């Protein structure tokens, strides 16, 4: 089942403080872009992820976030460099702007 446009629009509205963010649908979910490489994902299960590396991963881990693993945990494949956004962060546009800005910077460095 694909994620609804209403949920994508909600996430985009919460991200307005980051400047123009656009979504592109793919694989039942959506990729999020802020004028550069993809920095966020929404999967078909309505989970919102942001791009991580060594500069911001600890913030996500401290909140119990989980990595994006489209292959499944039993696949033996390494999860991708995205982690779930805590619900309280998603609901606070100012805090989300901080987290998303870091993810945008990660994406710009990683170019993926």
C-alpha positions in Angstrom: 0.0 0.0 0.0 1.3 3.4 -0.9 1.7 6.3 1.5 -1.1 8.9 1.2 -0.5 12.3 -0.4 -2.1 13.8 2.8 0.7 12.4 4.9 3.4 13.5 2.5 1.8 17.0 2.5 1.8 17.0 6.4 5.5 16.2 6.5 6.2 18.9 3.8 4.3 21.4 5.9 6.3 20.5 9.0 9.5 21.0 7.0 8.5 24.5 5.7 11.2 26.2 7.9 13.9 24.4 5.9 13.0 26.3 2.7 11.5 24.7 -0.4 11.3 20.9 0.0 9.8 18.7 -2.7 8.7 15.1 -2.7 9.0 12.5 -5.4 7.0 9.3 -5.1 8.8 6.0 -5.5 8.3 2.4 -4.3 5.1 3.2 -2.5 6.7 6.0 -0.5 8.4 9.3 -1.3 11.9 10.9 -1.4 12.4 14.4 0.0 14.7 17.0 -1.6 15.7 20.5 -0.7 17.5 21.6 -3.9 20.0 18.9 -3.8 20.4 15.2 -3.2 17.7 13.2 -1.3 17.8 13.9 2.4 14.7 12.2 3.6 12.3 9.3 3.0 8.8 8.4 3.7 8.1 4.7 3.4 4.8 2.9 2.5 4.3 2.2 6.2 4.2 6.0 7.0 7.6 6.0 8.6 9.6 9.2 8.1 13.4 8.9 7.9 16.2 11.5 7.6 19.7 10.9 6.2 22.4 10.2 8.8 26.2 9.9 9.2 28.6 10.2 12.1 27.6 13.9 12.6 24.0 13.3 13.5 23.5 9.5 14.0 23.9 9.7 17.8 20.9 12.1 18.1 18.7 9.5 16.4 20.1 6.6 18.4 19.5 8.5 21.7 15.8 8.7 20.8 15.5 5.0 19.9 15.2 5.6 16.2 15.6 2.7 13.8 17.5 2.5 10.5 15.9 2.2 7.1 16.3 -1.3 5.9 14.2 -1.9 2.7 15.7 -5.4 2.4 14.4 -6.7 5.8 16.3 -7.5 8.9 16.9 -11.1 7.9 18.4 -10.2 4.5 21.9 -9.9 5.8 22.2 -6.6 4.0 23.3 -3.4 5.8 20.5 -0.8 6.4 20.7 2.4 4.4 22.0 5.6 6.0 18.5 6.9 7.1 16.9 6.7 10.5 13.3 7.3 11.7 12.4 10.7 12.9 11.0 10.7 16.5 7.3 11.6 16.6 7.9 14.5 19.0 10.5 15.9 16.6 8.1 15.6 13.6 5.4 17.4 15.6 7.7 20.4 16.5 8.5 22.3 13.3 11.3 24.3 14.9 13.0 21.2 16.2 12.4 19.3 13.0 14.1 22.1 11.1 17.2 21.6 13.1 17.2 17.8 12.5 16.3 18.2 8.8 19.0 20.8 8.2 21.6 18.4 9.5 20.2 15.7 7.2 20.4 18.1 4.3 24.0 18.8 5.1 24.7 15.1 5.3 23.1 14.5 1.9 25.1 17.3 0.4 28.3 15.7 1.6 27.3 12.2 0.6 25.5 13.1 -2.7 23.0 10.2 -2.3 
